[in-house]
Amino acid sequence: MNMTSKRRHLSVLNGEIPDRIPIAPRIWAYLLEQKMTHIEYKKVHDYDPIVITGSGFPFNFDESYEYMQQFPNSIYHSNVKKTDIVSYKERDLKKYVTSHFDTPAGRLTQVKAYPVIGDKSYGIRPNPHLVEPMIKDKSDLEKISYLMLDEKDFPAPVFKRLEAEVGEEGIVHVTVTSGVDEMMVNLVGLQNQLMLYYDDNAFLHEIVKTFHTYYKKLLKHTLENGAAIIFESWFNASLSTGWSPDMYRELFLDKIKEDIGITHQYDAFFHFYDDGKIMPLLNDFANSGMDMMTTMTPPPSGDVDAVTAKKILHGKVVMSGYVDTIKIRYGTPSEIEEQTKYACEILGKDGGFILGTSDSIRDGSPKENVDAYFRAAIKYGKY
């Protein structure tokens, strides 16, 4: 008897073996290019979508300011004023936005560069480039508190309607907001964080604690409103971005474990995302209590040895991902079939695996390569 896509996913998360390996590539960029939703594209290929959605919170502190305009009498936010100054540089295909946030504790300033509209060289939905970070010294941590939402102003859940729309055709995972690591990168800058580890380690710990304390409030609210699966990203804390395993354990691992514990208090699943190198931390992740881990990226983009990863994680953490989107974008159909087959045979053996991708299948990926991935997934993903 064939399972529904939702049942297939839940079967794996509950330690059972489904009728076939769930097929759940990260595919948002390709779907944007095709102008299709997961459910629409499922009519093209029989797969098992993981639909990731927000919980209703603003994704970053620029959005937080706009969100707070609904609550002009909020104790923290009634005196915060934002001013944007837009500029362009000659022969530079970017728009520069300087944002000033005037708070009762003083001014915060950040500068971001955005590709001009219509420039597709940065992809279908490019991220802005951080030119000047908002947090530059310890005094800025007090100022940033005025951009953090009051609990009385937290939003109603927005994911319930999507869960009803997706139904049995897939499964919804809820991302609370930008993760602790992304808040830090967006407000401090990655290189600045790495330098702070050596220049002012205590300040770096204070930054991590500040944003994690805030994040936990948002996480608990999301869970209290019924999120069944939490999707939590830590890719900016990845070993691939420059952190060492010892740095990771010192700064981030206990925070992740705490989030896992909170999630399990509400009988929800915890889905952890790191699309970089993970092998030196694999035993840490195996013993963390997380339920699912994405993206299990092989070399050269990542470092996952499938045989070793299966031995360490099987029975402890559901593995998801593996097929390299660089190969899907630039490889051949036969190469994609070979890697997909290998993933199914090694990682899929005896369950505990969801076939995915190393990141989103990119816009511009050849149709024949995308088709080869789905054909191989059906062919080799049988139990």
Backbone hydrogen bonds, N-H to C=O, Kabsch-Sander energy under -0.5 kcal/mol:
donor,donor_aa,acceptor,acceptor_aa,energy
5,S,168,E,-0.8
6,K,168,E,-1.8
8,R,4,T,-2.2
9,H,5,S,-2.0
10,L,6,K,-2.4
11,S,7,R,-2.4
12,V,8,R,-1.7
13,L,9,H,-2.5
14,N,10,L,-1.8
15,G,12,V,-1.8
16,E,11,S,-3.0
21,I,381,G,-3.0
24,A,22,P,-0.7
24,A,355,L,-3.5
27,I,25,P,-0.6
30,Y,361,I,-1.3
31,L,27,I,-2.5
32,L,28,W,-2.3
33,E,29,A,-1.8
34,Q,30,Y,-2.1
35,K,31,L,-1.0
36,M,31,L,-2.1
41,Y,37,T,-2.7
42,K,38,H,-1.9
43,K,40,E,-1.1
44,V,41,Y,-1.6
45,H,41,Y,-2.2
47,Y,45,H,-1.3
48,D,23,I,-3.5
51,V,49,P,-0.7
51,V,171,I,-2.8
52,I,50,I,-0.8
53,T,51,V,-0.5
53,T,173,H,-2.3
55,S,175,T,-0.8
55,S,176,V,-0.6
57,F,176,V,-0.6
64,S,60,N,-1.8
65,Y,61,F,-1.5
66,E,62,D,-1.4
67,Y,63,E,-2.7
68,M,64,S,-2.5
69,Q,65,Y,-0.6
69,Q,66,E,-0.9
70,Q,67,Y,-1.6
71,F,68,M,-2.0
74,S,71,F,-2.0
78,S,74,S,-1.7
80,V,77,H,-1.3
81,K,79,N,-0.5
81,K,102,D,-1.9
83,T,100,H,-2.3
85,I,98,T,-2.6
87,S,96,Y,-2.5
89,K,94,K,-0.5
92,D,89,K,-2.0
93,L,91,R,-0.6
94,K,92,D,-2.1
95,K,114,Y,-3.6
96,Y,87,S,-2.9
96,Y,94,K,-0.5
97,V,95,K,-0.5
97,V,112,K,-3.1
98,T,85,I,-2.8
98,T,96,Y,-0.6
99,S,97,V,-0.6
99,S,110,Q,-2.9
100,H,83,T,-2.8
101,F,99,S,-0.5
101,F,108,L,-3.1
102,D,81,K,-3.0
102,D,100,H,-0.6
103,T,101,F,-0.7
103,T,106,G,-2.1
106,G,103,T,-1.8
108,L,101,F,-2.7
110,Q,99,S,-2.1
111,V,132,E,-2.0
112,K,97,V,-2.2
113,A,129,H,-2.7
114,Y,95,K,-3.1
116,V,93,L,-1.4
119,D,116,V,-2.0
120,K,118,G,-0.9
122,Y,119,D,-0.6
123,G,120,K,-1.6
129,H,113,A,-2.9
131,V,111,V,-2.5
131,V,129,H,-0.6
132,E,111,V,-2.0
135,I,187,L,-3.2
136,K,134,M,-0.7
140,D,137,D,-1.5
141,L,138,K,-1.3
142,E,138,K,-0.7
143,K,139,S,-1.3
144,I,140,D,-2.5
145,S,141,L,-0.8
146,Y,143,K,-1.7
147,L,144,I,-2.0
148,M,145,S,-1.1
153,D,150,D,-1.7
154,F,151,E,-1.5
162,L,158,V,-0.6
163,E,159,F,-2.4
164,A,160,K,-1.9
165,E,161,R,-2.0
166,V,162,L,-2.9
167,G,163,E,-2.4
169,E,166,V,-2.2
170,G,167,G,-0.6
171,I,49,P,-2.3
173,H,51,V,-2.1
174,V,229,I,-3.0
175,T,53,T,-2.9
175,T,173,H,-0.5
176,V,174,V,-0.5
178,S,59,F,-0.7
183,M,179,G,-2.7
184,M,180,V,-2.1
185,V,181,D,-2.1
186,N,182,E,-2.8
187,L,183,M,-1.7
188,V,184,M,-2.9
189,G,184,M,-1.1
189,G,185,V,-0.5
193,Q,189,G,-2.1
194,L,190,L,-2.4
195,M,191,Q,-2.2
196,L,192,N,-2.2
197,Y,193,Q,-1.5
198,Y,194,L,-0.6
198,Y,195,M,-1.0
199,D,195,M,-2.9
200,D,196,L,-2.4
204,L,200,D,-1.9
205,H,201,N,-2.3
206,E,202,A,-1.9
207,I,203,F,-2.2
208,V,204,L,-2.4
209,K,205,H,-2.5
210,T,206,E,-2.4
211,F,207,I,-2.2
212,H,208,V,-2.3
213,T,209,K,-2.5
214,Y,210,T,-1.6
215,Y,211,F,-2.8
216,K,212,H,-2.4
217,K,213,T,-1.0
217,K,214,Y,-0.5
218,L,214,Y,-1.4
219,L,215,Y,-2.7
220,K,216,K,-2.6
221,H,217,K,-1.8
222,T,218,L,-2.2
223,L,219,L,-2.4
224,E,220,K,-2.8
225,N,221,H,-1.2
226,G,223,L,-2.0
227,A,222,T,-1.5
230,I,269,F,-2.9
231,F,174,V,-2.7
231,F,229,I,-0.5
232,E,230,I,-0.6
232,E,271,H,-3.1
233,S,231,F,-0.5
234,W,273,Y,-2.5
237,A,234,W,-1.4
238,S,235,F,-1.1
239,L,277,K,-0.8
241,T,238,S,-1.4
242,G,239,L,-1.2
243,W,238,S,-1.0
248,Y,244,S,-2.6
249,R,245,P,-2.4
250,E,246,D,-2.1
251,L,247,M,-2.7
252,F,248,Y,-2.5
253,L,248,Y,-2.0
254,D,249,R,-0.5
255,K,252,F,-0.5
256,I,252,F,-2.2
257,K,253,L,-2.4
258,E,254,D,-2.1
259,D,255,K,-2.0
260,I,256,I,-2.3
261,G,257,K,-2.5
262,I,258,E,-2.4
263,T,259,D,-2.5
264,H,260,I,-2.4
265,Q,261,G,-1.4
266,Y,262,I,-0.7
266,Y,263,T,-1.1
267,D,264,H,-1.8
268,A,263,T,-1.8
269,F,228,A,-2.6
271,H,230,I,-3.5
271,H,269,F,-0.5
272,F,270,F,-0.6
272,F,292,M,-3.1
273,Y,232,E,-2.2
274,D,294,T,-3.0
281,L,278,I,-2.1
282,L,279,M,-1.5
285,F,281,L,-2.4
286,A,282,L,-2.4
287,N,283,N,-1.5
288,S,285,F,-1.2
291,D,270,F,-1.4
292,M,270,F,-1.8
293,M,318,V,-2.8
294,T,272,F,-2.8
295,T,320,S,-0.7
302,G,298,P,-2.6
303,D,297,T,-0.7
304,V,297,T,-2.5
306,A,304,V,-0.7
309,A,305,D,-2.9
310,K,306,A,-2.4
311,K,307,V,-1.8
312,I,308,T,-2.2
313,L,309,A,-2.8
314,H,310,K,-1.9
316,K,313,L,-2.7
317,V,313,L,-2.5
318,V,291,D,-2.7
319,M,352,G,-2.4
320,S,293,M,-2.2
321,G,354,I,-1.9
322,Y,295,T,-2.8
323,V,321,G,-0.9
323,V,356,G,-0.6
328,I,324,D,-1.6
329,R,325,T,-2.1
330,Y,326,I,-2.7
331,G,327,K,-2.7
336,I,332,T,-2.2
337,E,333,P,-2.5
338,E,334,S,-2.2
339,Q,335,E,-2.1
340,T,336,I,-2.4
341,K,337,E,-2.6
342,Y,338,E,-2.2
343,A,339,Q,-2.3
344,C,340,T,-2.2
345,E,341,K,-2.5
346,I,342,Y,-2.6
347,L,343,A,-1.4
348,G,343,A,-1.3
351,G,348,G,-1.9
354,I,319,M,-2.6
355,L,22,P,-2.1
356,G,321,G,-1.9
358,S,323,V,-2.4
361,I,26,R,-2.7
365,S,362,R,-1.6
369,N,366,P,-0.7
370,V,366,P,-2.1
371,D,367,K,-3.0
372,A,368,E,-1.6
373,Y,369,N,-1.8
374,F,370,V,-1.8
375,R,371,D,-2.6
376,A,372,A,-2.4
377,A,373,Y,-2.2
378,I,374,F,-2.0
379,K,375,R,-2.3
380,Y,376,A,-2.9
381,G,377,A,-1.2
383,Y,19,D,-1.0
